[in-house]
Amino acid sequence: MNKVILCGRLTRDPEVRYSQAAEPMAIARYSLAVDRRRGSRNSNGDEQTADFINCVAFGRAGEFAEKYLKKGTKMLVTGRIQTGSYTNKEGVKVYTTEVVVEEQEFAESKNAAASNGSYNGNGGGFTAPASNNDLPFAEPAPAAAGDGFMNIPDGIDEELPFN
């Protein structure tokens, strides 16, 4: 099975191109900085605490990346590892490894990103309602009593699953 789950921040804005087919398809490339649990030493002896993983998203996922993803956005990405190779201009064979994105979603709200200093306000993010009272279809939440517990409305005692 080839399945990858990553959580990290974009190191740069996505680079998006469109295929030259009859129906052009978006191809978005970006890199995620994914923290390690424990740092390891690089060739200079410095501790490396993150891996920088190249990702590519096709079609609607690529369009989503173009519209909403920005440098610093914290993302949760699932996909598969794909390896490949090509010969560069100097005749040297170059090997590539990237994650082909199958699903991508925001890993923090717009407000959380702003408080972390990583959100730049140019799209992306998700703002959760502050309470159920902010949802148009929800009933107002009962007020909390002075002891910090919610008051139970009268006549509901028989409906509770415990005594």
Backbone as a chain_set.jsonl record, in Angstrom:
{"seq": "MNKVILCGRLTRDPEVRYSQAAEPMAIARYSLAVDRRRGSRNSNGDEQTADFINCVAFGRAGEFAEKYLKKGTKMLVTGRIQTGSYTNKEGVKVYTTEVVVEEQEFAESKNAAASNGSYNGNGGGFTAPASNNDLPFAEPAPAAAGDGFMNIPDGIDEELPFN", "coords": {"N": [[0.844, -1.177, 0.0], [0.536, 2.213, -0.794], [0.481, 4.962, 0.824], [0.319, 8.193, 2.113], [0.375, 10.492, 4.78], [0.461, 13.777, 5.669], [1.273, 16.6, 7.701], [1.804, 19.932, 7.668], [3.397, 23.121, 6.951], [3.064, 25.325, 4.146], [5.899, 26.124, 2.223], [6.178, 27.987, 0.314], [4.227, 29.953, -2.008], [1.876, 28.1, -4.001], [2.912, 26.814, -7.183], [1.33, 27.055, -10.152], [0.31, 25.507, -13.103], [-1.223, 24.942, -16.314], [-2.37, 22.171, -18.199], [-1.886, 21.407, -21.706], [-4.117, 20.354, -22.987], [-7.289, 19.509, -24.637], [-9.244, 20.086, -22.757], [-8.015, 22.022, -20.445], [-6.036, 21.109, -17.606], [-5.466, 21.815, -14.201], [-2.304, 21.939, -12.633], [-0.752, 21.882, -9.731], [2.073, 22.715, -7.841], [3.74, 22.445, -4.786], [5.547, 22.894, -1.71], [5.831, 21.294, 1.416], [6.694, 22.009, 4.746], [7.443, 19.799, 7.11], [7.396, 19.062, 10.429], [9.752, 17.216, 12.39], [9.641, 14.659, 14.895], [11.888, 14.253, 16.457], [14.898, 15.951, 16.038], [17.423, 15.533, 13.495], [20.849, 15.211, 12.528], [22.305, 17.148, 9.922], [24.495, 17.192, 7.022], [26.282, 19.197, 7.734], [26.396, 19.028, 10.422], [24.495, 20.408, 11.784], [21.374, 20.577, 13.549], [18.516, 19.24, 12.078], [15.168, 19.964, 11.961], [12.909, 19.682, 10.449], [11.362, 18.278, 7.543], [11.314, 18.863, 4.052], [8.911, 18.534, 1.838], [8.017, 17.774, -1.412], [5.019, 18.362, -3.173], [2.377, 17.527, -5.449], [-0.564, 18.51, -7.032], [-3.399, 17.643, -8.901], [-5.904, 18.67, -11.328], [-9.042, 19.436, -9.884], [-8.074, 19.586, -7.289], [-5.689, 20.905, -7.749], [-6.68, 23.364, -8.674], [-7.942, 24.225, -6.335], [-5.696, 24.551, -4.69], [-4.434, 26.644, -6.057], [-6.268, 28.715, -5.665], [-6.682, 28.967, -2.848], [-4.399, 28.309, -1.243], [-1.53, 29.527, 0.413], [1.784, 30.725, 1.145], [2.94, 29.563, 4.248], [0.51, 28.559, 5.126], [-1.076, 26.147, 7.107], [-1.432, 22.797, 6.419], [-3.187, 19.684, 5.939], [-2.401, 16.848, 4.3], [-3.152, 14.122, 2.227], [-2.036, 11.394, 0.297], [-0.087, 9.772, -2.262], [3.202, 8.412, -2.622], [5.336, 9.202, -5.284], [7.845, 8.297, -7.481], [10.444, 9.261, -9.753], [12.494, 9.977, -12.65], [14.806, 11.971, -14.562], [16.879, 13.238, -17.224], [19.103, 15.832, -16.917], [20.186, 19.037, -18.394], [22.943, 18.867, -18.392], [23.392, 16.239, -18.805], [23.162, 14.588, -16.639], [21.62, 12.146, -14.66], [18.714, 12.742, -12.835], [17.006, 12.047, -9.898], [13.664, 11.971, -8.695], [11.303, 12.559, -6.06], [8.033, 12.784, -4.959], [4.899, 13.77, -3.459], [1.829, 12.77, -4.591], [-1.044, 14.474, -4.45], [-4.025, 13.445, -2.993], [-6.044, 14.165, -1.244], [-6.613, 17.26, 0.423], [-6.608, 19.512, 3.116], [-7.39, 22.266, 5.299], [-5.443, 22.734, 8.216], [-5.727, 24.354, 10.345], [-7.648, 27.066, 11.696], [-8.502, 30.228, 10.163], [-8.31, 32.268, 12.032], [-6.626, 31.109, 13.991], [-4.312, 30.804, 12.49], [-3.706, 33.473, 12.023], [-3.119, 34.322, 14.62], [-0.838, 32.87, 15.049], [0.859, 34.126, 13.405], [1.258, 33.344, 10.796], [-0.572, 33.569, 8.789], [-1.491, 35.403, 5.961], [-3.704, 36.773, 5.115], [-4.619, 36.658, 2.478], [-6.659, 34.966, 1.408], [-7.713, 31.512, 1.771], [-7.76, 29.419, 4.71], [-10.079, 28.844, 7.42], [-12.908, 29.774, 9.136], [-14.288, 28.993, 12.09], [-17.498, 29.01, 13.661], [-18.04, 31.139, 16.505], [-19.759, 30.288, 18.494], [-22.643, 28.137, 19.002], [-24.714, 29.898, 18.732], [-24.068, 31.5, 16.63], [-24.7, 30.121, 14.377], [-27.101, 29.868, 11.801], [-29.125, 27.963, 11.904], [-29.163, 26.785, 14.368], [-30.298, 26.216, 17.725], [-30.338, 28.562, 20.445], [-27.716, 28.22, 22.823], [-28.115, 26.892, 26.125], [-27.778, 28.947, 29.038], [-24.963, 29.048, 31.261], [-24.895, 27.986, 34.656], [-24.072, 29.584, 37.81], [-22.19, 27.892, 38.921], [-20.699, 26.895, 36.853], [-21.772, 24.801, 35.431], [-24.093, 23.71, 32.92], [-27.479, 24.746, 32.856], [-30.223, 22.532, 33.083], [-33.078, 22.319, 31.141], [-36.49, 22.536, 32.359], [-38.58, 19.634, 32.688], [-37.192, 17.848, 31.075], [-35.984, 15.773, 32.289], [-36.882, 13.075, 32.096], [-36.002, 12.315, 29.618], [-33.282, 12.012, 29.703], [-30.444, 9.848, 29.382], [-29.486, 8.688, 31.704], [-29.539, 8.461, 35.316]], "CA": [[0.0, 0.0, 0.0], [1.292, 3.459, -0.92], [-0.382, 5.99, 1.413], [1.091, 9.176, 2.863], [-0.394, 11.515, 5.477], [1.397, 14.817, 6.089], [0.749, 17.838, 8.268], [2.889, 20.9, 7.66], [3.128, 24.46, 6.406], [3.614, 25.588, 2.817], [7.134, 26.902, 2.269], [6.042, 29.031, -0.7], [2.939, 29.893, -2.705], [1.879, 27.046, -5.026], [3.2, 27.143, -8.583], [0.254, 26.387, -10.881], [0.324, 25.536, -14.573], [-2.344, 24.212, -16.906], [-1.975, 21.278, -19.293], [-2.239, 21.9, -23.041], [-5.11, 19.434, -23.545], [-8.529, 20.142, -25.087], [-9.747, 20.65, -21.501], [-6.821, 22.211, -19.612], [-6.104, 20.63, -16.228], [-4.545, 22.519, -13.298], [-1.244, 21.155, -11.991], [-0.176, 22.753, -8.7], [3.223, 22.165, -7.124], [4.12, 23.19, -3.592], [6.401, 22.167, -0.778], [5.402, 21.356, 2.808], [7.685, 21.828, 5.807], [6.833, 18.888, 8.075], [8.262, 18.927, 11.602], [10.125, 15.895, 12.88], [9.494, 14.521, 16.345], [13.24, 14.497, 16.963], [15.77, 16.458, 14.981], [18.584, 14.734, 13.122], [21.967, 16.047, 12.077], [22.555, 17.17, 8.489], [25.912, 16.997, 6.684], [27.087, 20.22, 8.409], [26.347, 18.809, 11.859], [23.395, 21.178, 12.363], [20.172, 19.781, 13.758], [17.429, 19.498, 11.14], [13.935, 19.644, 12.674], [11.795, 19.567, 9.505], [11.6, 17.773, 6.193], [10.648, 19.673, 3.047], [8.36, 17.497, 0.968], [7.374, 18.295, -2.617], [3.686, 17.836, -3.424], [1.771, 17.931, -6.709], [-2.012, 18.308, -7.03], [-3.941, 17.715, -10.255], [-7.331, 18.902, -11.512], [-9.743, 20.296, -8.92], [-7.174, 19.798, -6.151], [-4.769, 21.942, -8.2], [-7.422, 24.627, -8.687], [-8.111, 24.587, -4.924], [-4.393, 25.046, -4.23], [-4.209, 27.951, -6.68], [-7.196, 29.713, -5.133], [-6.713, 29.135, -1.397], [-3.174, 28.045, -0.496], [-0.5, 30.567, 0.43], [2.942, 30.438, 1.975], [2.674, 29.581, 5.682], [-0.749, 27.898, 5.452], [-0.907, 24.804, 7.674], [-2.276, 21.885, 5.656], [-3.178, 18.248, 6.123], [-2.395, 16.307, 2.945], [-3.025, 12.68, 2.049], [-1.728, 11.07, -1.087], [0.813, 8.636, -2.489], [4.557, 8.783, -3.056], [5.656, 8.875, -6.67], [9.245, 8.55, -7.806], [10.705, 9.373, -11.179], [13.835, 10.455, -12.984], [14.988, 12.618, -15.855], [18.257, 13.626, -17.491], [19.147, 17.298, -17.03], [20.919, 19.588, -19.54], [24.342, 18.443, -18.311], [23.445, 14.806, -19.04], [23.157, 13.881, -15.356], [20.307, 11.614, -14.311], [18.202, 13.31, -11.595], [15.897, 11.268, -9.349], [12.684, 12.81, -8.013], [10.299, 11.959, -5.187], [7.017, 13.761, -4.608], [3.624, 13.228, -3.024], [0.694, 13.112, -5.445], [-2.104, 14.814, -3.5], [-5.363, 12.891, -3.21], [-6.914, 15.02, -0.436], [-5.913, 18.324, 1.146], [-7.531, 20.33, 3.904], [-6.735, 23.186, 6.22], [-5.161, 22.135, 9.515], [-6.021, 25.342, 11.383], [-8.577, 28.105, 11.261], [-7.9, 31.501, 9.751], [-7.986, 33.004, 13.261], [-5.453, 30.491, 14.604], [-3.165, 31.13, 11.65], [-3.378, 34.879, 12.25], [-2.481, 34.455, 15.932], [0.496, 32.28, 14.929], [1.657, 35.0, 12.554], [1.577, 32.713, 9.525], [-1.608, 33.833, 7.808], [-1.273, 36.729, 5.399], [-4.975, 37.406, 4.781], [-4.92, 36.625, 1.047], [-7.428, 33.776, 1.074], [-7.423, 30.319, 2.549], [-8.207, 29.427, 6.086], [-11.44, 28.479, 7.727], [-13.313, 30.401, 10.379], [-15.365, 28.276, 12.759], [-18.333, 29.923, 14.425], [-17.621, 31.304, 17.891], [-20.658, 29.479, 19.315], [-23.818, 27.679, 18.264], [-25.598, 31.03, 18.501], [-23.688, 32.122, 15.362], [-25.209, 29.326, 13.273], [-28.468, 30.295, 11.537], [-30.075, 26.883, 12.105], [-29.008, 26.215, 15.702], [-31.007, 26.853, 18.828], [-29.384, 29.181, 21.364], [-27.223, 27.34, 23.878], [-28.553, 27.303, 27.454], [-26.772, 29.687, 29.797], [-24.317, 28.293, 32.33], [-25.196, 28.432, 36.011], [-22.928, 30.19, 38.491], [-21.193, 26.878, 39.273], [-19.997, 26.497, 35.638], [-22.502, 23.749, 34.741], [-25.218, 24.178, 32.141], [-28.798, 24.472, 33.426], [-31.05, 21.614, 32.309], [-34.442, 22.858, 31.087], [-37.513, 21.782, 33.071], [-39.34, 18.641, 31.951], [-36.348, 17.023, 30.215], [-35.389, 14.73, 33.124], [-37.239, 11.734, 31.631], [-35.327, 12.046, 28.35], [-31.857, 11.804, 29.892], [-30.135, 8.411, 29.34], [-28.943, 8.249, 32.985], [-30.208, 9.082, 36.49]], "C": [[0.885, 1.235, 0.0], [0.391, 4.593, -0.462], [0.456, 6.885, 2.302], [0.121, 10.156, 3.505], [0.608, 12.512, 6.039], [0.648, 15.976, 6.719], [1.918, 18.806, 8.348], [2.449, 22.21, 7.047], [3.772, 24.606, 5.032], [4.842, 26.477, 2.946], [7.11, 28.051, 1.263], [4.636, 28.938, -1.283], [2.996, 28.782, -3.748], [2.209, 27.607, -6.405], [2.196, 26.356, -9.417], [0.434, 26.603, -12.373], [-0.867, 24.751, -15.065], [-1.843, 23.389, -18.074], [-2.469, 21.854, -20.615], [-3.223, 20.961, -23.731], [-6.327, 20.219, -24.023], [-9.242, 20.781, -23.9], [-8.552, 20.802, -20.571], [-7.048, 21.769, -18.166], [-5.064, 21.372, -15.398], [-3.558, 21.517, -12.698], [-0.538, 22.104, -11.033], [0.966, 22.023, -8.006], [3.528, 23.072, -5.943], [4.938, 22.289, -2.688], [5.877, 22.379, 0.635], [6.604, 21.179, 3.72], [6.998, 21.027, 6.907], [7.816, 18.686, 9.221], [8.535, 17.468, 11.919], [9.892, 15.843, 14.375], [10.826, 14.777, 17.025], [14.087, 14.97, 15.789], [16.89, 15.478, 14.685], [19.646, 15.68, 12.593], [22.086, 15.984, 10.558], [24.06, 17.044, 8.249], [26.823, 18.028, 7.348], [27.131, 20.02, 9.92], [25.264, 19.606, 12.556], [22.176, 20.276, 12.52], [19.083, 20.216, 12.782], [16.132, 19.052, 11.816], [12.732, 19.51, 11.748], [12.282, 18.936, 8.207], [10.79, 18.632, 5.24], [10.209, 18.741, 1.934], [7.616, 18.141, -0.193], [6.055, 17.584, -2.848], [3.204, 18.337, -4.782], [0.296, 17.553, -6.658], [-2.543, 18.548, -8.436], [-5.431, 18.05, -10.231], [-7.921, 19.852, -10.489], [-8.881, 20.569, -7.697], [-6.149, 20.878, -6.5], [-5.421, 23.309, -8.239], [-7.639, 25.138, -7.264], [-6.819, 25.193, -4.387], [-4.126, 26.442, -4.784], [-5.034, 29.037, -6.009], [-6.986, 29.999, -3.647], [-5.38, 28.994, -0.664], [-2.16, 29.159, -0.678], [0.65, 30.1, 1.307], [2.563, 30.563, 3.452], [1.394, 28.893, 6.09], [-0.47, 26.492, 5.972], [-1.922, 23.876, 7.031], [-2.117, 20.452, 6.122], [-3.364, 17.652, 4.743], [-2.32, 14.788, 3.014], [-2.794, 12.42, 0.57], [-0.842, 9.843, -1.177], [2.169, 9.151, -2.949], [4.752, 8.322, -4.486], [7.12, 9.229, -6.915], [9.391, 8.61, -9.317], [12.136, 9.814, -11.403], [13.8, 11.125, -14.344], [16.466, 12.945, -16.008], [18.286, 15.134, -17.71], [20.016, 17.722, -18.217], [22.373, 19.159, -19.579], [24.502, 16.941, -18.538], [23.464, 13.969, -17.769], [21.736, 13.409, -15.062], [19.91, 12.125, -12.931], [16.991, 12.48, -11.154], [14.979, 12.18, -8.554], [11.779, 11.955, -7.126], [9.326, 13.055, -4.809], [5.765, 13.034, -4.152], [2.556, 13.71, -3.994], [-0.504, 13.263, -4.518], [-3.423, 14.178, -3.932], [-6.402, 13.719, -2.452], [-6.053, 16.067, 0.243], [-6.945, 19.144, 1.888], [-6.737, 21.207, 4.854], [-6.576, 22.515, 7.579], [-5.353, 23.121, 10.651], [-6.966, 26.384, 10.809], [-7.81, 29.356, 10.845], [-7.473, 32.301, 10.977], [-6.745, 32.436, 13.939], [-4.195, 30.817, 13.81], [-2.731, 32.576, 11.874], [-2.678, 35.062, 13.591], [-1.088, 33.833, 15.94], [1.407, 33.123, 14.057], [1.963, 34.417, 11.197], [0.554, 33.006, 8.447], [-1.455, 35.258, 7.29], [-2.551, 37.408, 4.919], [-5.35, 37.366, 3.316], [-5.654, 35.364, 0.644], [-7.0, 32.61, 1.926], [-7.957, 30.444, 3.951], [-9.666, 29.071, 6.213], [-11.768, 29.119, 9.05], [-14.491, 29.639, 10.952], [-16.207, 29.281, 13.523], [-17.891, 29.969, 15.879], [-18.487, 30.481, 18.824], [-21.802, 29.005, 18.444], [-24.758, 28.825, 17.949], [-25.289, 31.725, 17.186], [-24.199, 31.35, 14.155], [-26.676, 29.666, 13.04], [-29.502, 29.225, 11.864], [-30.041, 26.307, 13.516], [-29.863, 26.967, 16.716], [-29.975, 27.481, 19.745], [-28.981, 28.198, 22.46], [-27.726, 27.83, 25.226], [-27.422, 27.991, 28.202], [-26.21, 28.813, 30.908], [-24.722, 28.88, 33.675], [-23.937, 28.988, 36.639], [-21.844, 29.194, 38.853], [-20.435, 26.362, 38.056], [-20.677, 25.386, 34.876], [-23.701, 24.345, 34.023], [-26.523, 23.829, 32.868], [-29.566, 23.541, 32.509], [-32.462, 22.159, 32.317], [-35.429, 21.958, 31.833], [-38.212, 20.802, 32.139], [-38.51, 17.736, 31.069], [-35.744, 15.847, 30.977], [-35.672, 13.321, 32.605], [-36.493, 11.363, 30.351], [-33.836, 11.775, 28.513], [-31.549, 10.302, 29.969], [-29.565, 7.884, 30.662], [-29.695, 8.956, 34.101], [-29.186, 9.535, 37.485]], "O": [[1.88, 1.287, 0.723], [-0.379, 5.134, -1.255], [1.213, 6.404, 3.145], [-0.836, 10.601, 2.871], [1.503, 12.139, 6.798], [-0.473, 16.296, 6.322], [2.912, 18.531, 9.021], [1.289, 22.388, 6.675], [4.861, 24.093, 4.778], [4.833, 27.462, 3.685], [7.92, 28.974, 1.346], [3.938, 27.948, -1.069], [4.055, 28.54, -4.326], [1.831, 28.729, -6.743], [2.204, 25.125, -9.395], [0.676, 27.716, -12.84], [-1.458, 23.975, -14.314], [-1.0, 23.841, -18.848], [-3.368, 22.695, -20.635], [-3.16, 20.795, -24.949], [-6.4, 21.435, -23.845], [-9.78, 21.882, -24.014], [-8.113, 19.823, -19.967], [-8.102, 22.018, -17.581], [-3.923, 21.542, -15.827], [-3.926, 20.407, -12.311], [0.18, 23.011, -11.455], [0.836, 20.857, -7.631], [3.572, 24.295, -6.071], [5.005, 21.076, -2.886], [5.522, 23.495, 1.013], [7.437, 20.301, 3.495], [6.077, 21.521, 7.558], [8.929, 18.201, 9.017], [7.678, 16.602, 11.743], [9.94, 16.871, 15.05], [10.883, 15.445, 18.057], [13.99, 14.439, 14.683], [17.261, 14.678, 15.544], [19.353, 16.826, 12.252], [21.983, 14.909, 9.967], [24.816, 16.81, 9.192], [28.016, 17.772, 7.515], [27.823, 20.756, 10.624], [25.11, 19.51, 13.773], [21.965, 19.345, 11.742], [18.767, 21.4, 12.672], [16.007, 17.89, 12.203], [11.627, 19.246, 12.225], [13.449, 19.048, 7.833], [9.696, 19.082, 5.584], [11.033, 18.222, 1.181], [6.706, 18.947, 0.006], [5.969, 16.361, -2.737], [3.57, 19.43, -5.215], [-0.058, 16.432, -6.293], [-2.184, 19.531, -9.085], [-6.131, 17.761, -9.26], [-7.384, 20.934, -10.248], [-8.944, 21.657, -7.126], [-5.781, 21.679, -5.642], [-4.797, 24.308, -7.88], [-7.533, 26.338, -7.01], [-6.842, 26.222, -3.712], [-3.648, 27.319, -4.065], [-4.554, 30.153, -5.808], [-7.097, 31.148, -3.222], [-5.242, 29.515, 0.442], [-1.96, 29.665, -1.782], [0.495, 29.184, 2.115], [1.943, 31.545, 3.859], [1.185, 28.653, 7.279], [0.28, 25.735, 5.357], [-3.126, 24.127, 7.085], [-1.068, 20.053, 6.628], [-4.368, 17.914, 4.082], [-1.52, 14.232, 3.767], [-3.298, 13.141, -0.291], [-0.843, 8.987, -0.292], [2.264, 10.199, -3.588], [4.387, 7.205, -4.853], [7.567, 10.33, -6.593], [8.565, 8.078, -10.06], [12.895, 10.003, -10.453], [12.908, 10.891, -15.16], [17.216, 12.93, -15.032], [17.584, 15.656, -18.577], [20.52, 16.877, -18.957], [22.978, 19.088, -20.649], [25.616, 16.42, -18.472], [23.751, 12.772, -17.816], [20.775, 14.168, -15.195], [20.661, 11.972, -11.967], [16.07, 12.243, -11.936], [15.443, 13.057, -7.825], [11.529, 10.785, -7.412], [9.736, 14.135, -4.386], [5.586, 11.846, -4.416], [2.392, 14.912, -4.199], [-0.928, 12.301, -3.877], [-3.875, 14.344, -5.065], [-7.503, 13.949, -2.951], [-4.904, 15.804, 0.598], [-8.02, 19.436, 1.364], [-5.579, 20.933, 5.169], [-7.475, 21.81, 8.037], [-5.161, 22.761, 11.813], [-7.066, 26.557, 9.594], [-6.625, 29.509, 11.144], [-6.417, 32.934, 10.978], [-5.899, 33.194, 14.413], [-3.139, 31.075, 14.387], [-1.537, 32.873, 11.91], [-1.748, 35.861, 13.7], [-0.243, 34.222, 16.747], [2.607, 32.859, 13.979], [2.836, 34.928, 10.495], [0.804, 32.71, 7.278], [-1.308, 36.201, 8.067], [-2.491, 38.508, 4.369], [-6.334, 37.999, 2.935], [-5.309, 34.747, -0.364], [-6.05, 32.701, 2.703], [-8.537, 31.463, 4.324], [-10.394, 29.007, 5.222], [-10.987, 29.019, 9.996], [-15.575, 29.637, 10.369], [-15.69, 30.298, 13.985], [-17.424, 28.97, 16.426], [-18.001, 30.014, 19.854], [-21.925, 29.414, 17.29], [-25.528, 28.741, 16.992], [-26.128, 32.458, 16.663], [-24.146, 31.851, 13.032], [-27.435, 29.747, 14.005], [-30.666, 29.561, 12.085], [-30.83, 25.414, 13.826], [-30.116, 28.165, 16.591], [-28.848, 26.993, 19.826], [-29.81, 27.439, 22.96], [-27.769, 29.036, 25.468], [-26.251, 27.657, 28.02], [-26.903, 27.941, 31.433], [-24.874, 30.093, 33.823], [-22.853, 28.878, 36.067], [-20.698, 29.584, 39.074], [-19.599, 25.47, 38.2], [-20.233, 25.036, 33.782], [-24.26, 25.353, 34.455], [-26.651, 22.741, 33.428], [-29.568, 23.729, 31.293], [-33.004, 22.439, 33.387], [-35.219, 20.748, 31.923], [-38.416, 21.086, 30.959], [-39.081, 16.908, 30.358], [-35.063, 15.012, 30.382], [-34.797, 12.458, 32.667], [-36.374, 10.177, 30.043], [-33.184, 11.349, 27.559], [-32.322, 9.555, 30.568], [-29.191, 6.713, 30.725], [-30.404, 9.933, 33.859], [-29.541, 10.077, 38.532]]}, "num_chains": 1, "name": "protein.A"}
